[in-house]
Amino acid sequence: MANGRFGRECPRGKLFATNWLDKVSSAADFNPVQVVFKNTRTGFFANPANLDLKIDDIVAVEAAPGHDIGRVSMIGPLVKRQMKKAGIDSDADLKKVFRIASKSDLEKFDEARSREHDTMIRARRIAEELELNMKIGDVEYQGDGGKAIFYYIADERVDFRKLIRILADTFKVRIEMKQIGARQEAGRIGGIGPCGRPLCCSSWMTHFVSVGTGAARAQDLSMNPQKLAGQCAKLKCCLNFEIDAYSEANRKLPPKDAVLQTKDGDFYYFKPDILARKVTYSSDKSIPANLITISASRAFEIIALNKQGIKVDTLNPDLDKEKPEKEYIDLVEQESLTRFDKSKKKKKKGNADNKSGDSNNKTGAANNKKEKPNDSAKADRQPKQQPKPKNQNNKKSNGQTNQKGNGQNNQKGNGQNPQPKQNGHKHHSNRSQKPKNTANEA
């Protein structure tokens, strides 16, 4: 119920605190509690009945007059710290927490809230008719519906006494006018900041501290109003968040009026890198020229040597060391539309080479095929084993004569005709002689 009433139905009540002492302390450790209302309005209330209150409980608290409905946002010792921060004494007379809101209290509260928007629209028309230079930003009804708070924004002092009388006669409630600034208006509306997170004024900030341009200068920020201003058209509240860290880091930097003397000339303070503890010096006092960035420790070392009358060779001796040349990378070529075409051309060349290699392989294979007949011819020129004849004497004589004849013919043919075609003819001639041998054997 608490999250539904003050979270979803009322998106402008966004101040939610984290109880860092949860399960370590409770409301019994410190009696007062902090209660938040609409439009980030908060208050501290005593708990005389010692109710077991927890964060997000809806309670009915004392108001002037009647009672109001709010949400418990903080309990325990954390409330004591917040009261000390707000300058409120813990022994001061505080208004009381009556009870945990009942069903009838919540019904009255919902009925009163349902009239807020229409009341705001009618109040704006009345203020316009009276020609008042003011803007009514929102209306908040008390929990019992007996009082209405009108939040307005005005650049100048406004006499709204007549407006109060007309509003009281129109809405039949007690009227309270409360002026808010541009930051409170931004916190009431809410939004997303340039950091990508919800606005601090609408999420956790309750007290606004003035922000000056000195905070921007201490952080070495550009004096551009568009960058330094928030959605409220005022300087960003976050400029005050890191000012202490930057102020401490600035103390560790060399003074701005210190001049570094070298054998080549004098160098003047140009711009610092506060958190990195580095300083950039220029050889010209009015314009940036020959900029050299050195560490703060090196700057203090040079200042100490200059006080002794010693001029250093260079501000940063590391720059004199030879640095390896970096490879040239054409970033424009990487975004070229034809960068893929070049790779295709390379692939085509590679394919052409492969094709030429394949053709060479084919020609080599063809040559090998041409040379193969020589080997087959040699194999054919060797005498084949003949079937065993019945007459051994005829076999011996015929075999000797055939071997001699074939050997002589082959030697002569090979010696006279080295070409494979002619060897083939010799081979055929040898085959023609085989029937004669078979006939003799027969």
N, C-alpha and C positions, 0 to 999 in steps of 0.2 A: 504493500500500500504506500509506503513511504517513497519508494523509487518511482511508483506510478504517478503520484501526485506532484512530486517535486522534480522528477526527471523527465518523464515523457510529456505529461500534460503541461508542464511549465518549464520549457527548455531554457528560460532565462535565469533560473535559479541554479547555477552550475558550480557553485563553490562546494567542493567536496574535499574534506581533509582526510589524510591517512593517519590512523592511530598507530604510531610507531611503538607504543607501549602496550599493544594488544596482548592479552594473556599474561601481562606482567603487572599491570595496575588496572584499577577499575574506578567507577565513579565514587566509590566509598573512600578512596584515597584523598580526594579533593572535592568539596561539596559543590561549588558553582559549576555550571555547564555553559557551553556556548551554543546558541541557537541562531540559525540562519533563516531569513525570510526572503521574500521576493526582491529581485533587483540587487542581490548580493548584500542586502542589509543584514547585519549581524548584531548580536547583543549578548551580554553575560547575565545569567539569572541564577539566583540561589535555589537550592533544593532543600527546603526546610523539612519536607516529609521523607527525605532520604529514599527517594524512589530509585529502584534499580534501573537506571536509564542506560541506554546503549545508543551508539551512533545510528542515525536514520530513524530514530523514534519520533513520532509526531506528538507534540505536547501542546497543551494550552498554557500560556504564560500571561502574566499580569501586563496590562496595558493601561493607557490613560485616555479615556475611560474604558472600562470593559476588559475584554481579554483578546488575545491574538493567538494565531495558530502558526507554529513554526516547526522546523526540523532540527533535532540535536545533531550538531556537526562535530563536537569535540567534548571529551570528558577526561577526567583524571588530571594528573600533574601537568599535562600539556596546556590545560586551560590556565593554570597559574602562570606559565611562561607567556602566554598570549596577553593576559591581563597586565603583566609587567611591561610587555612591549607597548601596549596601548596606553600605559600610564594610569591604570586603574588600580587602586589599592584593594587587596583581597579582603580587607576588613570593612570596606565601604558598604553602604546600604544598597543592596541590589534588589531589583524586582524579583518576584518569586515565580517558580514553576508550580502551577496549580495541580495539574494531573496529566496523565497520558490522555490524548484527545479521544473522546468518545464518539459514537456514531452520530449523535445529534450535533456535536461540535463540527464534525467534518461536513455534514450536510449544510449547515449555515455557511461554512467557509466556501464550499463549492458554489452556493447560490450567490455569495458576494463576489466571487471571482468572475462569474459569468457576466456580470454587469460592467466589468472594467473597460472592455473595448468600446462599448457604446458610450460610456461616460467620457472617455478620452476624445472621441470624435465630436461629441456635442460641446465639450469644453474648448476644443480648438476653434469651433465656429464662433463661440461667444467671445473668445480672445481676439479673433479676427474682426468681429463687429466692433469691439472696443478699440481697435487699432493699436493693440499692444505689440511691441517689438519683442516677442518671446515665442518659443516653441514648446508646446506641451508634449513631452516625449512618452510618458506612460502614466498610468493611474494604478494605485495599489489600495485595495480595500482591506480594512482590518478584518481579523478572523470572525468577529461577531457582526460585521456589516455596519457598525455605528460610526466609522471614521474612514475618510479617503485621503490618501496622500497623492498630490499632483506633482510629478517631477517635470521640471521645465529647464530649458536652456535659454540664456539671454546674454548678449554681449555687454549690455548696459544695464544700469539700474532701472527697474520696472516698478511702477506704482500699481499694484494689483489689488488694492483694497476693494475697489468696486467689483472686481472680478470675483473676489471671495464671497461677497454678499450675494451676487447673482448665482454662483455655483451652489451655495448653501440653500438658497430658496428653490433651486431647480431640483437638486438631488436629495434634499432633506437629510443630510449627514453633516458631520463636522468636517471642515476643510483644513488641510495643512498643505502649504506650498513649500516645496523643497527644490532648491536650485542645484543642479549637477553640472559638471564640466563635460568637455568633449570626451575625456577618457572614460568617465562614468557612463556616458552615452554609448561609447563603443563596447564597454563591458556589458551593458544591458542588451545590446543587439547581438553581440558575438560575431564570430567569423574566424577565418584562417589567416594567420600572419605570413609574412614573406619567408619564414623558416619552415613553413609547411605544417605547423602545429596550431592548435586552437589558441586564441589570444589569451595572454596571461591575465589580463584584466577581467576576462570572463570565466577563467578556469580556477584561479587560486588567489589572485591578488585582491586584498581588501582595502589596503591603504596605499595611496598614490603619493609618491615623492617627486618633487620637482626635478626636472632633468634639464641641464644646461649644456651649452655648446662646448664648455670646457671638457666634458666627458668625451666628446667626439675628438677634440684636439689631442687629448691625452692618449687616445687609442690610434692616433695617426689616420683618422678617417677623412674621406673627402667631404668637404663642406657643401654637399649637394642636398638641398632641402628635400628633394623627391626621394632620395635614398635614406635620409635620416628620419623622415617623418613616417609615422604609422598611419593606420586607417582613421585615426581621430584627428589627423592633420597636425599633431603635436610630435615632439621628439619622442622616439621610441623609448619605452621604459627599460628595455633590455640594455640600453647604453650604461645604465648604472650597475648592471650585474657584474661586469668584469673590470670595472674601473679600478678596483683595489689591486687586482693582479697586474694590470698595466702600469699603475703608479709604482708598484714595487719593482717591476722590470725596468722602468725608466731610470730608476736610481742607479742601476748597474751599467748604464751607457755613458759614454764620454760626454762632456758638455758640448753644447751646440756652437759656442763661440771659440772652441779650440781649433787652431790651425796646425795641420801636420806639415812639417818642413822636410823636404827631401832634396837631394842634390839636383834633381831635375826641376824643382819648383815647389810651390806651396799648394796644399789641397785643403778644401773647405768642406764643412759639414753640409751634406745635401739631403739625405733621407735615411731614416732608421728602419730596421726590421726588429721591432721591440721584443717579441717573444723569442725570436731566433738569436737575439743579442748580436746583431750585425749592423754595420753602419756603412753607407755609401758616401764616398767623398768625390768632389769634383775639383778639377784644376782651375775652374773659373768660379768666382764668387756669385755671379749673377745668373749664369746660365749653366745647364748641365753639359760638361765637357770632360772627356777622358775619365769617365766614371769608373771607380774601383771600389769594390765591396770588400771590406775586411771585418774581422771579428772585433768585438769590443775589447778583448784582452790585448790584441795586437795594437789597437788604437791607444790604449793606456800605456803600452810599452813605448810607442813612438813619442807620445807626449812626454814621458819621463826622460827619454834620450834628448829630445829637443830642449828641455829645461837645462840639461848639462852642456848644451852647445853642440850636440852631435846631430848631424843630418844623415838620415838613413838613405840607402841607395834607392830602394823602392818601397812602396807601401806594403805590397804583398809579394814576398819573394817566391811564393809558389807559382806565380804566373810566369816567371822566367824559365821555369823548367820546361823542357820540350814535352809536348803532349803528342801522343800518337794521332796521326791523321785519321779522321773518321771517314768511313766509306760514304760516298755520295749516294743519296737515296732521292730519286725523283718522285716526290709525292704526287705531282700532277699526272705523271705517267700511270700511277696506280689507279687513278680514276678515269683513265682513257677508255673510250668505248671500243677501241680497236686493240686493246691489250690481249684479247683472246685470239685475235687473228694471227698474231705473230707466232704463238705457240702452234697453231695449226700449220703454218708454213714450215716450221721446223719439223713437225711430224711428217709432212709431205716429203721433205728432203730425206728424212730418215727412211721413209718407205721407198723412195727412189733408189737410195743406196742399197736397201735390202733387195729390191727388185733386180738391180744390176748384179748384186752378189748371187742372187738366185739364178740369173741368166748365165753367169760365169760357171756356177755349179752345174747347170744343165749342160753347157758346152763341154765342161770337164767330164761329165758322166757320158756324154756322147762319144768323146774321144776314148774313154775307157771301153765303151761298147765296141768301138772300132778296133781297139787293140785286143779285145777278147777273142776274135776269130783266130788270131795268131796262136793263142794258147790252145784253142780247140784244134787248130790245124796240127800243132805239134803233138797233141794227144792222139789225133787220128793217124799221124804219120808213124806212130809206134806200131809195131806188128801186133796183131791180135792173136790171141791163142787159138790155134786150130784144134778141132776135135782129133782125138787120138786115132791114127789110122791103124788098120790091121797089120800092115807091113811096116815094121819098124825101120827097115833099111831105107825104104822109099821116103819115110818121114824125115829121117835125118838128112838125106840128100836134098830133098825138096826144101826143108826148113833152112838149111845152110845157104842154098842158092837164093831163096827168097829174101832172107835177111841181108845177104850181101847185096842183092840187087836193089832192094828197097833202101838200104843205107846209102849206097852210092848215088842212087837217083835223088834221094832227099838232100844229101850233101851238095850235090851239084845244083839242084834246084834252089836251095837256100843261098848258096853262094852266088849264083848268077842273078836270081830274081829275088831281092829282099822284100818286095811289096807283098802284102797279104793276099791280094787278088791272084797274083801269079802263083803263090804257094797253094792257093785253093785249086788252081788248075792242075798243079802237080799232084795234089792230093787225089783229085778225080782220076788222074792217070794211074795212080797207084791202085785205086779201087778197081779200075778196069782190068788190072792184072790179076786180081784175086781169083776170078773164075778159072783162069788157066791153072793156078795151083791146085784148085779143087779138082780140076779135070785130071791132072797128073796123079793126084792121090787116088782118084777113082781107078 
